[in-house]
Amino acid sequence: MKAILLNDAGGLGKFEMNDKCAVRTGRFLEIMAHALSYSLEEFLEAALSAACFEKINNMCTVFAESEVISLTTQASGMR
């Protein structure tokens, strides 16, 4: 869900986005970047240059974030 408050001139006054159900939104990407300790720009660059990828099974942002954290913990234990 997105909420946009317009100012008196009809321009953007305030913008809020729900991150509890952010699938198919930019907020989902922001949350995944944060879970991997990337800025959004770094996250996008890493995604474009990745040699391989891990499939995330959850569409729910909350569960996907948990899955990403679990996958990174497993990967760091393999090193």
All heavy atoms as a GROMACS GRO file, in nm:
protein
  597
    1MET      N    1   0.084  -0.116   0.000
    1MET     CA    2   0.000   0.000   0.000
    1MET      C    3   0.089   0.124   0.000
    1MET      O    4   0.193   0.125   0.063
    1MET     CB    5  -0.089   0.001   0.124
    1MET     CG    6  -0.170   0.126   0.135
    1MET     SD    7  -0.299   0.127   0.260
    1MET     CE    8  -0.210   0.120   0.409
    2LYS      N    9   0.047   0.222  -0.074
    2LYS     CA   10   0.118   0.349  -0.078
    2LYS      C   11   0.021   0.461  -0.040
    2LYS      O   12  -0.096   0.456  -0.075
    2LYS     CB   13   0.170   0.378  -0.218
    2LYS     CG   14   0.271   0.278  -0.267
    2LYS     CD   15   0.313   0.309  -0.409
    2LYS     CE   16   0.400   0.199  -0.461
    2LYS     NZ   17   0.437   0.218  -0.600
    3ALA      N   18   0.073   0.560   0.030
    3ALA     CA   19  -0.007   0.677   0.064
    3ALA      C   20   0.072   0.802   0.024
    3ALA      O   21   0.190   0.815   0.058
    3ALA     CB   22  -0.038   0.681   0.213
    4ILE      N   23   0.006   0.889  -0.049
    4ILE     CA   24   0.070   1.012  -0.096
    4ILE      C   25  -0.014   1.129  -0.047
    4ILE      O   26  -0.134   1.134  -0.071
    4ILE     CB   27   0.080   1.015  -0.249
    4ILE    CG1   28   0.161   0.895  -0.299
    4ILE    CG2   29   0.141   1.146  -0.296
    4ILE    CD1   30   0.158   0.876  -0.449
    5LEU      N   31   0.051   1.221   0.022
    5LEU     CA   32  -0.015   1.343   0.069
    5LEU      C   33   0.034   1.457  -0.019
    5LEU      O   34   0.154   1.480  -0.032
    5LEU     CB   35   0.021   1.370   0.216
    5LEU     CG   36  -0.034   1.500   0.275
    5LEU    CD1   37  -0.186   1.494   0.285
    5LEU    CD2   38   0.028   1.525   0.411
    6LEU      N   39  -0.060   1.524  -0.082
    6LEU     CA   40  -0.024   1.639  -0.167
    6LEU      C   41  -0.023   1.766  -0.085
    6LEU      O   42  -0.105   1.784   0.005
    6LEU     CB   43  -0.124   1.651  -0.282
    6LEU     CG   44  -0.134   1.531  -0.375
    6LEU    CD1   45  -0.240   1.554  -0.482
    6LEU    CD2   46   0.000   1.498  -0.438
    7ASN      N   47   0.069   1.856  -0.117
    7ASN     CA   48   0.071   1.985  -0.049
    7ASN      C   49  -0.031   2.078  -0.112
    7ASN      O   50  -0.100   2.041  -0.207
    7ASN     CB   51   0.212   2.045  -0.048
    7ASN     CG   52   0.266   2.069  -0.187
    7ASN    OD1   53   0.192   2.090  -0.283
    7ASN    ND2   54   0.400   2.066  -0.199
    8ASP      N   55  -0.042   2.199  -0.062
    8ASP     CA   56  -0.142   2.295  -0.112
    8ASP      C   57  -0.124   2.329  -0.259
    8ASP      O   58  -0.221   2.362  -0.328
    8ASP     CB   59  -0.138   2.424  -0.029
    8ASP     CG   60  -0.186   2.400   0.114
    8ASP    OD1   61  -0.260   2.302   0.136
    8ASP    OD2   62  -0.148   2.480   0.203
    9ALA      N   63  -0.002   2.318  -0.310
    9ALA     CA   64   0.024   2.348  -0.450
    9ALA      C   65   0.002   2.227  -0.541
    9ALA      O   66   0.020   2.234  -0.661
    9ALA     CB   67   0.168   2.398  -0.466
   10GLY      N   68  -0.039   2.116  -0.482
   10GLY     CA   69  -0.063   1.995  -0.560
   10GLY      C   70   0.061   1.909  -0.580
   10GLY      O   71   0.058   1.809  -0.649
   11GLY      N   72   0.171   1.949  -0.516
   11GLY     CA   73   0.295   1.870  -0.525
   11GLY      C   74   0.302   1.769  -0.413
   11GLY      O   75   0.217   1.763  -0.324
   12LEU      N   76   0.406   1.690  -0.417
   12LEU     CA   77   0.427   1.586  -0.317
   12LEU      C   78   0.456   1.648  -0.182
   12LEU      O   79   0.552   1.724  -0.166
   12LEU     CB   80   0.542   1.495  -0.360
   12LEU     CG   81   0.579   1.383  -0.265
   12LEU    CD1   82   0.463   1.285  -0.250
   12LEU    CD2   83   0.703   1.311  -0.314
   13GLY      N   84   0.374   1.618  -0.084
   13GLY     CA   85   0.396   1.666   0.052
   13GLY      C   86   0.461   1.559   0.136
   13GLY      O   87   0.559   1.582   0.206
   14LYS      N   88   0.409   1.436   0.128
   14LYS     CA   89   0.462   1.325   0.205
   14LYS      C   90   0.428   1.196   0.133
   14LYS      O   91   0.322   1.184   0.073
   14LYS     CB   92   0.402   1.325   0.346
   14LYS     CG   93   0.463   1.225   0.440
   14LYS     CD   94   0.409   1.241   0.581
   14LYS     CE   95   0.475   1.141   0.673
   14LYS     NZ   96   0.422   1.150   0.808
   15PHE      N   97   0.519   1.099   0.142
   15PHE     CA   98   0.500   0.970   0.077
   15PHE      C   99   0.534   0.860   0.176
   15PHE      O  100   0.640   0.863   0.237
   15PHE     CB  101   0.591   0.960  -0.046
   15PHE     CG  102   0.584   0.828  -0.116
   15PHE    CD1  103   0.483   0.802  -0.207
   15PHE    CD2  104   0.677   0.729  -0.091
   15PHE    CE1  105   0.476   0.680  -0.273
   15PHE    CE2  106   0.671   0.607  -0.156
   15PHE     CZ  107   0.570   0.582  -0.247
   16GLU      N  108   0.446   0.767   0.196
   16GLU     CA  109   0.469   0.654   0.286
   16GLU      C  110   0.434   0.525   0.214
   16GLU      O  111   0.340   0.522   0.133
   16GLU     CB  112   0.382   0.664   0.412
   16GLU     CG  113   0.416   0.780   0.502
   16GLU     CD  114   0.547   0.764   0.576
   16GLU    OE1  115   0.588   0.650   0.602
   16GLU    OE2  116   0.609   0.867   0.605
   17MET      N  117   0.511   0.420   0.242
   17MET     CA  118   0.482   0.290   0.183
   17MET      C  119   0.487   0.184   0.291
   17MET      O  120   0.579   0.182   0.373
   17MET     CB  121   0.583   0.257   0.072
   17MET     CG  122   0.542   0.135  -0.006
   17MET     SD  123   0.651   0.086  -0.141
   17MET     CE  124   0.700   0.236  -0.214
   18ASN      N  125   0.390   0.097   0.291
   18ASN     CA  126   0.383  -0.014   0.383
   18ASN      C  127   0.492  -0.114   0.348
   18ASN      O  128   0.502  -0.158   0.235
   18ASN     CB  129   0.244  -0.078   0.373
   18ASN     CG  130   0.229  -0.202   0.457
   18ASN    OD1  131   0.318  -0.240   0.532
   18ASN    ND2  132   0.116  -0.267   0.444
   19ASP      N  133   0.573  -0.155   0.446
   19ASP     CA  134   0.676  -0.255   0.418
   19ASP      C  135   0.636  -0.394   0.467
   19ASP      O  136   0.713  -0.488   0.456
   19ASP     CB  137   0.810  -0.214   0.476
   19ASP     CG  138   0.809  -0.201   0.626
   19ASP    OD1  139   0.702  -0.214   0.687
   19ASP    OD2  140   0.917  -0.178   0.683
   20LYS      N  141   0.516  -0.409   0.518
   20LYS     CA  142   0.470  -0.540   0.563
   20LYS      C  143   0.426  -0.626   0.446
   20LYS      O  144   0.430  -0.747   0.452
   20LYS     CB  145   0.356  -0.528   0.665
   20LYS     CG  146   0.394  -0.450   0.789
   20LYS     CD  147   0.512  -0.514   0.859
   20LYS     CE  148   0.550  -0.435   0.981
   20LYS     NZ  149   0.689  -0.438   1.014
   21CYS      N  150   0.379  -0.565   0.340
   21CYS     CA  151   0.344  -0.639   0.219
   21CYS      C  152   0.396  -0.557   0.102
   21CYS      O  153   0.324  -0.483   0.038
   21CYS     CB  154   0.194  -0.660   0.208
   21CYS     SG  155   0.151  -0.766   0.068
   22ALA      N  156   0.526  -0.572   0.077
   22ALA     CA  157   0.591  -0.486  -0.021
   22ALA      C  158   0.633  -0.560  -0.147
   22ALA      O  159   0.707  -0.507  -0.227
   22ALA     CB  160   0.715  -0.422   0.044
   23VAL      N  161   0.583  -0.682  -0.163
   23VAL     CA  162   0.620  -0.757  -0.282
   23VAL      C  163   0.579  -0.679  -0.407
   23VAL      O  164   0.477  -0.611  -0.409
   23VAL     CB  165   0.558  -0.899  -0.279
   23VAL    CG1  166   0.409  -0.897  -0.296
   23VAL    CG2  167   0.621  -0.988  -0.383
   24ARG      N  168   0.663  -0.685  -0.508
   24ARG     CA  169   0.643  -0.614  -0.635
   24ARG      C  170   0.654  -0.463  -0.621
   24ARG      O  171   0.601  -0.388  -0.704
   24ARG     CB  172   0.511  -0.652  -0.701
   24ARG     CG  173   0.502  -0.798  -0.735
   24ARG     CD  174   0.378  -0.827  -0.813
   24ARG     NE  175   0.368  -0.971  -0.831
   24ARG     CZ  176   0.256  -1.038  -0.834
   24ARG    NH1  177   0.142  -0.976  -0.822
   24ARG    NH2  178   0.256  -1.168  -0.850
   25THR      N  179   0.720  -0.417  -0.516
   25THR     CA  180   0.742  -0.273  -0.500
   25THR      C  181   0.891  -0.246  -0.481
   25THR      O  182   0.968  -0.336  -0.450
   25THR     CB  183   0.667  -0.216  -0.377
   25THR    OG1  184   0.731  -0.265  -0.258
   25THR    CG2  185   0.521  -0.253  -0.377
   26GLY      N  186   0.930  -0.124  -0.496
   26GLY     CA  187   1.068  -0.086  -0.470
   26GLY      C  188   1.106  -0.106  -0.325
   26GLY      O  189   1.223  -0.127  -0.293
   27ARG      N  190   1.009  -0.100  -0.236
   27ARG     CA  191   1.036  -0.119  -0.093
   27ARG      C  192   1.092  -0.258  -0.067
   27ARG      O  193   1.180  -0.277   0.017
   27ARG     CB  194   0.910  -0.094  -0.012
   27ARG     CG  195   0.929  -0.104   0.136
   27ARG     CD  196   1.015   0.011   0.189
   27ARG     NE  197   1.025  -0.002   0.332
   27ARG     CZ  198   1.137   0.020   0.400
   27ARG    NH1  199   1.245   0.061   0.338
   27ARG    NH2  200   1.139   0.005   0.529
   28PHE      N  201   1.043  -0.359  -0.139
   28PHE     CA  202   1.093  -0.495  -0.125
   28PHE      C  203   1.243  -0.498  -0.155
   28PHE      O  204   1.322  -0.557  -0.081
   28PHE     CB  205   1.018  -0.590  -0.219
   28PHE     CG  206   1.060  -0.733  -0.209
   28PHE    CD1  207   1.002  -0.817  -0.116
   28PHE    CD2  208   1.158  -0.785  -0.293
   28PHE    CE1  209   1.040  -0.950  -0.106
   28PHE    CE2  210   1.196  -0.917  -0.284
   28PHE     CZ  211   1.137  -1.000  -0.190
   29LEU      N  212   1.285  -0.431  -0.262
   29LEU     CA  213   1.427  -0.426  -0.297
   29LEU      C  214   1.509  -0.353  -0.192
   29LEU      O  215   1.621  -0.394  -0.159
   29LEU     CB  216   1.446  -0.361  -0.434
   29LEU     CG  217   1.384  -0.437  -0.552
   29LEU    CD1  218   1.400  -0.356  -0.679
   29LEU    CD2  219   1.445  -0.574  -0.566
   30GLU      N  220   1.454  -0.246  -0.137
   30GLU     CA  221   1.524  -0.172  -0.032
   30GLU      C  222   1.546  -0.261   0.090
   30GLU      O  223   1.654  -0.260   0.150
   30GLU     CB  224   1.444  -0.048   0.008
   30GLU     CG  225   1.442   0.060  -0.095
   30GLU     CD  226   1.350   0.175  -0.059
   30GLU    OE1  227   1.266   0.160   0.034
   30GLU    OE2  228   1.360   0.281  -0.123
   31ILE      N  229   1.445  -0.337   0.127
   31ILE     CA  230   1.455  -0.424   0.245
   31ILE      C  231   1.556  -0.536   0.221
   31ILE      O  232   1.636  -0.570   0.308
   31ILE     CB  233   1.316  -0.479   0.284
   31ILE    CG1  234   1.230  -0.363   0.337
   31ILE    CG2  235   1.326  -0.591   0.386
   31ILE    CD1  236   1.084  -0.396   0.353
   32MET      N  237   1.557  -0.593   0.100
   32MET     CA  238   1.653  -0.698   0.069
   32MET      C  239   1.795  -0.642   0.067
   32MET      O  240   1.888  -0.706   0.116
   32MET     CB  241   1.621  -0.764  -0.066
   32MET     CG  242   1.492  -0.843  -0.068
   32MET     SD  243   1.481  -0.972   0.057
   32MET     CE  244   1.363  -0.899   0.169
   33ALA      N  245   1.814  -0.522   0.014
   33ALA     CA  246   1.946  -0.457   0.014
   33ALA      C  247   1.993  -0.438   0.158
   33ALA      O  248   2.108  -0.469   0.192
   33ALA     CB  249   1.941  -0.324  -0.060
   34HIS      N  250   1.905  -0.389   0.243
   34HIS     CA  251   1.940  -0.366   0.383
   34HIS      C  252   1.976  -0.497   0.452
   34HIS      O  253   2.072  -0.503   0.530
   34HIS     CB  254   1.823  -0.298   0.456
   34HIS     CG  255   1.855  -0.266   0.598
   34HIS    ND1  256   1.818  -0.348   0.702
   34HIS    CD2  257   1.920  -0.160   0.653
   34HIS    CE1  258   1.861  -0.296   0.815
   34HIS    NE2  259   1.922  -0.181   0.788
   35ALA      N  260   1.902  -0.604   0.424
   35ALA     CA  261   1.930  -0.735   0.485
   35ALA      C  262   2.069  -0.785   0.447
   35ALA      O  263   2.131  -0.859   0.523
   35ALA     CB  264   1.824  -0.836   0.444
   36LEU      N  265   2.118  -0.743   0.331
   36LEU     CA  266   2.251  -0.785   0.283
   36LEU      C  267   2.358  -0.678   0.309
   36LEU      O  268   2.470  -0.690   0.260
   36LEU     CB  269   2.244  -0.818   0.134
   36LEU     CG  270   2.158  -0.940   0.100
   36LEU    CD1  271   2.130  -0.945  -0.050
   36LEU    CD2  272   2.226  -1.067   0.147
   37SER      N  273   2.322  -0.574   0.384
   37SER     CA  274   2.414  -0.465   0.419
   37SER      C  275   2.466  -0.388   0.297
   37SER      O  276   2.581  -0.348   0.291
   37SER     CB  277   2.532  -0.516   0.502
   37SER     OG  278   2.485  -0.575   0.621
   38TYR      N  279   2.380  -0.372   0.197
   38TYR     CA  280   2.412  -0.293   0.078
   38TYR      C  281   2.328  -0.166   0.078
   38TYR      O  282   2.215  -0.166   0.127
   38TYR     CB  283   2.372  -0.368  -0.050
   38TYR     CG  284   2.463  -0.480  -0.095
   38TYR    CD1  285   2.416  -0.611  -0.099
   38TYR    CD2  286   2.592  -0.456  -0.138
   38TYR    CE1  287   2.496  -0.715  -0.143
   38TYR    CE2  288   2.673  -0.560  -0.184
   38TYR     CZ  289   2.624  -0.688  -0.185
   38TYR     OH  290   2.704  -0.789  -0.230
   39SER      N  291   2.380  -0.062   0.015
   39SER     CA  292   2.294   0.049  -0.021
   39SER      C  293   2.210  -0.001  -0.138
   39SER      O  294   2.246  -0.103  -0.200
   39SER     CB  295   2.376   0.171  -0.064
   39SER     OG  296   2.439   0.146  -0.189
   40LEU      N  297   2.104   0.068  -0.173
   40LEU     CA  298   2.022   0.023  -0.285
   40LEU      C  299   2.104   0.022  -0.414
   40LEU      O  300   2.094  -0.071  -0.494
   40LEU     CB  301   1.898   0.111  -0.300
   40LEU     CG  302   1.797   0.067  -0.405
   40LEU    CD1  303   1.750  -0.076  -0.381
   40LEU    CD2  304   1.678   0.162  -0.409
   41GLU      N  305   2.188   0.123  -0.433
   41GLU     CA  306   2.270   0.130  -0.552
   41GLU      C  307   2.369   0.014  -0.558
   41GLU      O  308   2.387  -0.049  -0.663
   41GLU     CB  309   2.345   0.264  -0.558
   41GLU     CG  310   2.255   0.385  -0.579
   41GLU     CD  311   2.179   0.428  -0.453
   41GLU    OE1  312   2.219   0.390  -0.340
   41GLU    OE2  313   2.078   0.499  -0.468
   42GLU      N  314   2.433  -0.018  -0.445
   42GLU     CA  315   2.527  -0.130  -0.439
   42GLU      C  316   2.455  -0.262  -0.465
   42GLU      O  317   2.508  -0.351  -0.533
   42GLU     CB  318   2.595  -0.136  -0.302
   42GLU     CG  319   2.689  -0.022  -0.274
   42GLU     CD  320   2.730  -0.016  -0.129
   42GLU    OE1  321   2.655  -0.063  -0.040
   42GLU    OE2  322   2.840   0.038  -0.102
   43PHE      N  323   2.335  -0.275  -0.411
   43PHE     CA  324   2.254  -0.396  -0.428
   43PHE      C  325   2.223  -0.419  -0.576
   43PHE      O  326   2.240  -0.530  -0.627
   43PHE     CB  327   2.125  -0.382  -0.347
   43PHE     CG  328   2.033  -0.499  -0.356
   43PHE    CD1  329   2.064  -0.620  -0.297
   43PHE    CD2  330   1.912  -0.487  -0.421
   43PHE    CE1  331   1.976  -0.728  -0.303
   43PHE    CE2  332   1.823  -0.594  -0.429
   43PHE     CZ  333   1.856  -0.714  -0.369
   44LEU      N  334   2.182  -0.314  -0.644
   44LEU     CA  335   2.150  -0.327  -0.786
   44LEU      C  336   2.274  -0.361  -0.869
   44LEU      O  337   2.268  -0.446  -0.957
   44LEU     CB  338   2.083  -0.199  -0.836
   44LEU     CG  339   1.949  -0.166  -0.771
   44LEU    CD1  340   1.898  -0.030  -0.818
   44LEU    CD2  341   1.847  -0.274  -0.797
   45GLU      N  342   2.387  -0.298  -0.837
   45GLU     CA  343   2.511  -0.329  -0.908
   45GLU      C  344   2.553  -0.474  -0.884
   45GLU      O  345   2.594  -0.544  -0.977
   45GLU     CB  346   2.623  -0.235  -0.862
   45GLU     CG  347   2.608  -0.093  -0.913
   45GLU     CD  348   2.715   0.000  -0.858
   45GLU    OE1  349   2.823  -0.048  -0.816
   45GLU    OE2  350   2.691   0.121  -0.857
   46ALA      N  351   2.543  -0.521  -0.760
   46ALA     CA  352   2.579  -0.660  -0.728
   46ALA      C  353   2.488  -0.758  -0.801
   46ALA      O  354   2.533  -0.860  -0.852
   46ALA     CB  355   2.572  -0.682  -0.577
   47ALA      N  356   2.360  -0.726  -0.806
   47ALA     CA  357   2.265  -0.814  -0.875
   47ALA      C  358   2.297  -0.824  -1.023
   47ALA      O  359   2.293  -0.933  -1.081
   47ALA     CB  360   2.122  -0.764  -0.855
   48LEU      N  361   2.332  -0.714  -1.083
   48LEU     CA  362   2.361  -0.714  -1.227
   48LEU      C  363   2.493  -0.784  -1.260
   48LEU      O  364   2.510  -0.833  -1.371
   48LEU     CB  365   2.363  -0.570  -1.280
   48LEU     CG  366   2.227  -0.500  -1.282
   48LEU    CD1  367   2.244  -0.352  -1.318
   48LEU    CD2  368   2.133  -0.568  -1.379
   49SER      N  369   2.584  -0.790  -1.165
   49SER     CA  370   2.714  -0.851  -1.192
   49SER      C  371   2.730  -0.989  -1.128
   49SER      O  372   2.838  -1.048  -1.136
   49SER     CB  373   2.826  -0.759  -1.143
   49SER     OG  374   2.820  -0.746  -1.002
   50ALA      N  375   2.624  -1.043  -1.069
   50ALA     CA  376   2.632  -1.172  -1.000
   50ALA      C  377   2.660  -1.286  -1.098
   50ALA      O  378   2.604  -1.292  -1.206
   50ALA     CB  379   2.503  -1.200  -0.925
   51ALA      N  380   2.748  -1.376  -1.057
   51ALA     CA  381   2.780  -1.494  -1.138
   51ALA      C  382   2.679  -1.606  -1.115
   51ALA      O  383   2.662  -1.693  -1.200
   51ALA     CB  384   2.920  -1.543  -1.105
   52CYS      N  385   2.615  -1.605  -0.999
   52CYS     CA  386   2.512  -1.705  -0.967
   52CYS      C  387   2.412  -1.639  -0.872
   52CYS      O  388   2.431  -1.526  -0.829
   52CYS     CB  389   2.574  -1.829  -0.903
   52CYS     SG  390   2.655  -1.797  -0.746
   53PHE      N  391   2.306  -1.709  -0.841
   53PHE     CA  392   2.205  -1.652  -0.754
   53PHE      C  393   2.144  -1.759  -0.666
   53PHE      O  394   2.155  -1.878  -0.693
   53PHE     CB  395   2.096  -1.580  -0.834
   53PHE     CG  396   2.016  -1.673  -0.923
   53PHE    CD1  397   1.900  -1.732  -0.877
   53PHE    CD2  398   2.058  -1.701  -1.052
   53PHE    CE1  399   1.827  -1.818  -0.957
   53PHE    CE2  400   1.985  -1.787  -1.134
   53PHE     CZ  401   1.870  -1.845  -1.086
   54GLU      N  402   2.079  -1.717  -0.559
   54GLU     CA  403   2.003  -1.804  -0.470
   54GLU      C  404   1.856  -1.773  -0.490
   54GLU      O  405   1.818  -1.656  -0.498
   54GLU     CB  406   2.038  -1.778  -0.323
   54GLU     CG  407   2.171  -1.830  -0.280
   54GLU     CD  408   2.175  -1.982  -0.269
   54GLU    OE1  409   2.068  -2.044  -0.250
   54GLU    OE2  410   2.285  -2.037  -0.280
   55LYS      N  411   1.776  -1.874  -0.499
   55LYS     CA  412   1.633  -1.853  -0.513
   55LYS      C  413   1.573  -1.825  -0.374
   55LYS      O  414   1.604  -1.894  -0.278
   55LYS     CB  415   1.566  -1.978  -0.572
   55LYS     CG  416   1.418  -1.961  -0.592
   55LYS     CD  417   1.357  -2.082  -0.658
   55LYS     CE  418   1.209  -2.056  -0.677
   55LYS     NZ  419   1.143  -2.166  -0.746
   56ILE      N  420   1.492  -1.721  -0.369
   56ILE     CA  421   1.418  -1.689  -0.247
   56ILE      C  422   1.277  -1.741  -0.266
   56ILE      O  423   1.210  -1.707  -0.363
   56ILE     CB  424   1.417  -1.537  -0.220
   56ILE    CG1  425   1.560  -1.488  -0.203
   56ILE    CG2  426   1.332  -1.504  -0.099
   56ILE    CD1  427   1.572  -1.338  -0.193
   57ASN      N  428   1.234  -1.827  -0.176
   57ASN     CA  429   1.106  -1.895  -0.192
   57ASN      C  430   0.986  -1.814  -0.143
   57ASN      O  431   0.874  -1.842  -0.181
   57ASN     CB  432   1.108  -2.030  -0.119
   57ASN     CG  433   1.210  -2.124  -0.180
   57ASN    OD1  434   1.211  -2.145  -0.300
   57ASN    ND2  435   1.298  -2.176  -0.097
   58ASN      N  436   1.011  -1.714  -0.059
   58ASN     CA  437   0.901  -1.638   0.000
   58ASN      C  438   0.872  -1.512  -0.078
   58ASN      O  439   0.962  -1.439  -0.116
   58ASN     CB  440   0.936  -1.602   0.145
   58ASN     CG  441   0.932  -1.722   0.235
   58ASN    OD1  442   0.824  -1.773   0.263
   58ASN    ND2  443   1.047  -1.770   0.278
   59MET      N  444   0.745  -1.486  -0.099
   59MET     CA  445   0.702  -1.362  -0.163
   59MET      C  446   0.674  -1.254  -0.059
   59MET      O  447   0.678  -1.136  -0.090
   59MET     CB  448   0.574  -1.386  -0.245
   59MET     CG  449   0.592  -1.482  -0.360
   59MET     SD  450   0.667  -1.409  -0.504
   59MET     CE  451   0.545  -1.290  -0.551
   60CYS      N  452   0.648  -1.294   0.064
   60CYS     CA  453   0.622  -1.200   0.172
   60CYS      C  454   0.754  -1.134   0.212
   60CYS      O  455   0.854  -1.203   0.237
   60CYS     CB  456   0.561  -1.273   0.291
   60CYS     SG  457   0.545  -1.172   0.438
   61THR      N  458   0.757  -1.004   0.220
   61THR     CA  459   0.879  -0.931   0.251
   61THR      C  460   0.938  -0.974   0.384
   61THR      O  461   1.059  -0.995   0.396
   61THR     CB  462   0.852  -0.779   0.254
   61THR    OG1  463   0.801  -0.741   0.127
   61THR    CG2  464   0.977  -0.701   0.284
   62VAL      N  465   0.854  -0.990   0.486
   62VAL     CA  466   0.902  -1.027   0.619
   62VAL      C  467   0.968  -1.165   0.615
   62VAL      O  468   1.078  -1.184   0.667
   62VAL     CB  469   0.787  -1.023   0.722
   62VAL    CG1  470   0.833  -1.074   0.858
   62VAL    CG2  471   0.731  -0.881   0.733
   63PHE      N  472   0.903  -1.262   0.551
   63PHE     CA  473   0.959  -1.396   0.543
   63PHE      C  474   1.079  -1.401   0.449
   63PHE      O  475   1.175  -1.474   0.474
   63PHE     CB  476   0.852  -1.496   0.500
   63PHE     CG  477   0.741  -1.514   0.599
   63PHE    CD1  478   0.610  -1.515   0.558
   63PHE    CD2  479   0.768  -1.528   0.734
   63PHE    CE1  480   0.507  -1.531   0.649
   63PHE    CE2  481   0.666  -1.544   0.827
   63PHE     CZ  482   0.534  -1.546   0.784
   64ALA      N  483   1.076  -1.326   0.341
   64ALA     CA  484   1.189  -1.322   0.248
   64ALA      C  485   1.312  -1.264   0.315
   64ALA      O  486   1.424  -1.315   0.297
   64ALA     CB  487   1.153  -1.242   0.123
   65GLU      N  488   1.294  -1.160   0.395
   65GLU     CA  489   1.407  -1.101   0.467
   65GLU      C  490   1.468  -1.204   0.562
   65GLU      O  491   1.590  -1.220   0.570
   65GLU     CB  492   1.363  -0.977   0.544
   65GLU     CG  493   1.475  -0.911   0.621
   65GLU     CD  494   1.432  -0.789   0.697
   65GLU    OE1  495   1.312  -0.774   0.727
   65GLU    OE2  496   1.519  -0.706   0.727
   66SER      N  497   1.385  -1.276   0.632
   66SER     CA  498   1.432  -1.381   0.723
   66SER      C  499   1.507  -1.489   0.646
   66SER      O  500   1.612  -1.537   0.689
   66SER     CB  501   1.313  -1.442   0.798
   66SER     OG  502   1.355  -1.546   0.881
   67GLU      N  503   1.455  -1.526   0.530
   67GLU     CA  504   1.520  -1.627   0.447
   67GLU      C  505   1.656  -1.578   0.398
   67GLU      O  506   1.754  -1.654   0.398
   67GLU     CB  507   1.430  -1.662   0.328
   67GLU     CG  508   1.481  -1.777   0.246
   67GLU     CD  509   1.386  -1.819   0.136
   67GLU    OE1  510   1.268  -1.775   0.134
   67GLU    OE2  511   1.430  -1.895   0.049
   68VAL      N  512   1.666  -1.453   0.356
   68VAL     CA  513   1.793  -1.396   0.310
   68VAL      C  514   1.895  -1.395   0.423
   68VAL      O  515   2.011  -1.433   0.403
   68VAL     CB  516   1.772  -1.253   0.253
   68VAL    CG1  517   1.903  -1.178   0.239
   68VAL    CG2  518   1.699  -1.260   0.120
   69ILE      N  519   1.853  -1.358   0.541
   69ILE     CA  520   1.944  -1.357   0.656
   69ILE      C  521   1.992  -1.500   0.685
   69ILE      O  522   2.110  -1.522   0.710
   69ILE     CB  523   1.875  -1.293   0.779
   69ILE    CG1  524   1.856  -1.143   0.754
   69ILE    CG2  525   1.957  -1.318   0.906
   69ILE    CD1  526   1.766  -1.074   0.853
   70SER      N  527   1.902  -1.596   0.679
   70SER     CA  528   1.939  -1.736   0.701
   70SER      C  529   2.037  -1.785   0.595
   70SER      O  530   2.137  -1.851   0.626
   70SER     CB  531   1.813  -1.823   0.700
   70SER     OG  532   1.846  -1.959   0.715
   71LEU      N  533   2.012  -1.751   0.469
   71LEU     CA  534   2.101  -1.792   0.360
   71LEU      C  535   2.240  -1.730   0.375
   71LEU      O  536   2.341  -1.797   0.352
   71LEU     CB  537   2.042  -1.755   0.224
   71LEU     CG  538   1.923  -1.839   0.178
   71LEU    CD1  539   1.854  -1.775   0.058
   71LEU    CD2  540   1.966  -1.981   0.146
   72THR      N  541   2.248  -1.604   0.415
   72THR     CA  542   2.379  -1.541   0.431
   72THR      C  543   2.453  -1.600   0.550
   72THR      O  544   2.575  -1.615   0.546
   72THR     CB  545   2.368  -1.388   0.445
   72THR    OG1  546   2.282  -1.355   0.554
   72THR    CG2  547   2.315  -1.324   0.318
   73THR      N  548   2.380  -1.636   0.654
   73THR     CA  549   2.442  -1.700   0.770
   73THR      C  550   2.499  -1.836   0.732
   73THR      O  551   2.612  -1.870   0.767
   73THR     CB  552   2.340  -1.716   0.886
   73THR    OG1  553   2.292  -1.586   0.922
   73THR    CG2  554   2.403  -1.782   1.006
   74GLN      N  555   2.422  -1.913   0.654
   74GLN     CA  556   2.469  -2.043   0.606
   74GLN      C  557   2.593  -2.026   0.517
   74GLN      O  558   2.689  -2.101   0.529
   74GLN     CB  559   2.360  -2.114   0.528
   74GLN     CG  560   2.246  -2.164   0.612
   74GLN     CD  561   2.134  -2.220   0.525
   74GLN    OE1  562   2.150  -2.244   0.406
   74GLN    NE2  563   2.017  -2.238   0.587
   75ALA      N  564   2.589  -1.930   0.428
   75ALA     CA  565   2.701  -1.908   0.335
   75ALA      C  566   2.827  -1.864   0.411
   75ALA      O  567   2.937  -1.908   0.377
   75ALA     CB  568   2.662  -1.804   0.231
   76SER      N  569   2.811  -1.781   0.512
   76SER     CA  570   2.930  -1.736   0.586
   76SER      C  571   2.988  -1.850   0.670
   76SER      O  572   3.106  -1.852   0.697
   76SER     CB  573   2.897  -1.615   0.673
   76SER     OG  574   2.805  -1.650   0.774
   77GLY      N  575   2.905  -1.947   0.709
   77GLY     CA  576   2.953  -2.063   0.783
   77GLY      C  577   3.030  -2.160   0.696
   77GLY      O  578   3.110  -2.240   0.745
   78MET      N  579   3.009  -2.151   0.564
   78MET     CA  580   3.077  -2.241   0.470
   78MET      C  581   3.218  -2.194   0.436
   78MET      O  582   3.295  -2.266   0.376
   78MET     CB  583   2.996  -2.253   0.339
   78MET     CG  584   2.868  -2.327   0.356
   78MET     SD  585   2.788  -2.332   0.195
   78MET     CE  586   2.626  -2.386   0.241
   79ARG      N  587   3.249  -2.072   0.470
   79ARG     CA  588   3.380  -2.015   0.434
   79ARG      C  589   3.487  -2.061   0.528
   79ARG      O  590   3.483  -2.099   0.632
   79ARG     CB  591   3.374  -1.863   0.434
   79ARG     CG  592   3.285  -1.813   0.324
   79ARG     CD  593   3.281  -1.665   0.323
   79ARG     NE  594   3.179  -1.625   0.226
   79ARG     CZ  595   3.123  -1.507   0.223
   79ARG    NH1  596   3.157  -1.416   0.309
   79ARG    NH2  597   3.034  -1.478   0.133
   0.00000   0.00000   0.00000
